[in-house]
Amino acid sequence: QVQLVESGGGSVQAGGSLRLSCEASPDTYRHYCMAWFRQAPGKEREGIAFSFNGGLTAQYVDSVKGRFTISLGRAKNMMNLQMNGLKSEDTAVYYCASFCDRIQSPPRIADFRYRGQGTQVTVSS
């Protein structure tokens, strides 16, 4: 069974940056179809960044486009989400997901077989 663990969340002031990581175990697992989701208080979980080819190409929702970057780590069981220019509305629990059972755009978290437990990101203005 593959497990995903997010790290890198925390508190930051508006305009700052954070880098989230998602490590898969066992370390022989390779991310390929992968995504980041987030859920803000009182809102539905939304997909914000996804790649269906191991980071060669990526798609983003408009609210994070130009600020966030999804990438595959040097170790192929790692994927990252670089977040720059953070805004208070980016405050949410962030989840990574991997292995698509279904490909659609935008993806839903139910489309992914493996999902992390989430990491909190808090942006203060």
Salt bridges, closest charged atoms under 4 A:
GLU46 OE2 - ARG38 NE 2.90
ASP62 OD1 - LYS65 NZ 3.10
ASP90 OD1 - ARG38 NH1 2.89
ASP90 OD2 - ARG67 NH1 2.75
ASP101 OD1 - ARG113 NH2 2.64
ASP111 OD1 - ARG108 NH2 3.71
